[in-house]
Amino acid sequence: MTGQDRGLDGRSTDIPSGAGVPAWMASTLNNCSRCGAVLVFGAVDDDHRDRLVCPACGWIAYVNPRLVVTSLPITDTGQVVLIRRGIEPAVGAWAQPGGFLEIDETVNEGAVRETLEETGLLIEPGEVIGLYSRLEAAVVVLVFEARIVGGSFRPSPEATEIVAFEPDAIPWPEIAFKTTYWALADWLRRRHPELRPGDVVTERRHWEG
Ligand SMILES: [Zn+2]
């Protein structure tokens, strides 16, 4: 898989399925949360796959992807709001607002909270544009299309610039993440099938929020 392309089966990941816990994540799961013994990766009774299990007390460290909730805020005139990232990764590139879902909130609440924190805009989440598995990062990225119902642009160290782009002026070469690219492409196919994802129009129009 190269550039912003998806895999042959449309999969939204660069690595094969079924490879177990990513190494970077396994390295943070060394000890049993219950008794502290060293975890071992291996077979577990009545389970179809190997797990990280505690040989001392039998506790199993189940690991699942985390959910990242994001939005594509759309202005009344149909522009899509992106933020220029002020922090790594992908500092300086454009992304949609979003972040990790907290354990005690719904996906809608998470998207509203993250978007408010990162843009100053109050949104009302609408259609789900996409759900993208990123096995390498152990996340699933949810992207809502969202209506802007309040607030105003509020740049921050995290989001140094906030811009509403015309659908034909999306800064494709400067998009931060594959999931951002795919979400914008999926949104464009749905709302503006006459436009092609990746077509570059240099003119950029700002919306005074
Ligand atoms: Zn244990």
Residues whose N, C-alpha, C, O or C-beta is under 5 A from the ligand:
A	BS01	ZN	C32 R34 C35 G36 A37 C54 A56 C57 G58 W59
